[in-house]
Amino acid sequence: MLPYQMRFYFYLVPLNVYLILTMRLFATILFCVGSIAGFSQSNNTGLDGARKKLEAKDFNGAKSVLSKIIDANPKDKAALSLRGQARMGLEDFYGAIADFTFALEVDSTYAEALNFRGESKIALADDSGAIEDLNKAIAYNPKYADAYTNRGFARYNIDQLQDAYFDFSKALELGPIDADKYFNRGVVKSELGEFVSAIDDYSKAIELDKEDASLYNYRGVAYYNTDVFDKAIKDYDAAIQLDPKDPLKFENRALAKSAIEDVKGALEDYNKAIELDGEDPETYNLRGVLKYATEDFDGAIADYTKALELDPNNPTYYDNRALSRTEKEEYSGAVDDYSASIELYPSDPETYYQRGMIKLLMNNNYDACLDLKRADELGSPDAKSAIRKNCK
């Protein structure tokens, strides 16, 4: 099974917090190959040696052994499938697909080759093609747990979350039970907003693997989303103890500490995250949000400015800096920031509304009313009353 990694942001409002995750690898590449009957003893010996090399991640060595077997017998479907897996380990996914396709030309019902070809297609972002292969693998072997897991990945990638939920549940039903299977389903449950049920899956995964930091991190995120902040912080503590070099875990803990108004602790965590990775604009933005909330407007502006240096195309950073500049009565700078935000994202009614309100403070009523009318056209709930009050 292929490794997947992603990061999620659940955007609340500019002055609130964001939820940031790091996802543990769904799974590593597995080479679960059954015994193949009907071959000579010498051929079996060669295949067994190749399997051992695959298990040891000696992919080049396995490929070399298997190529010799295939040269002697080009229709050896087991050798073709194993060489395809070796090529997957070398990230030669096109070559892997070719080997699995040759194996399927020998035996079109070969579920193993269909499964691994589907997995290779996932790696190449051909999720629809992968699903076709995995459907066939499952049809030929309805108890093939890895095929359900891989199809779950492909469905997850194209936002078929309910279908992915079914596949990961089926993989658990078929077994063997392991932490990855519970984790996979927990991730999908979280994306579906089923955080309480996700906590149950993450907890079962932790029972099976107490040394994986990301499991605690993910359960912490689920606790955060159910407003159980003390348990979220406890999980982030455990995650950080196991993996103290991941800045995102510090950011997650900072969010939870912010929620319980532990400003000092949250700032310390943001500072640590920046120490570990000073090139992530979102960390500066998040720290700026916290500084704004504590009325440290100069500090907030400095953080938003740094975020913009790293990512000048994010309209939220301009909006946030404009809010801080407004509090300092730096109206001209605030207007400039809102204008930059509008240039990047011209369909946000709130930005027009905020710029219009700043222009009113600058006694520029004509331009202010143009902004407010545009905000109203885009659906701002507050623009109408501001127009009635200020625009004739």
PyMOL commands that set and color helices and strands:
alter all, ss='L'
color gray80, all
select helices_A, chain A and resi 41-55+59-72+77-89+93-106+111-123+127-140+145-157+161-174+179-191+195-208+213-225+229-242+247-259+263-276+281-293+297-310+315-327+331-344+349-361+365-377+383-390
alter helices_A, ss='H'
color red, helices_A
select strands_A, chain A and resi 9-10+19-20
alter strands_A, ss='S'
color yellow, strands_A
deselect
rebuild
show_as cartoon
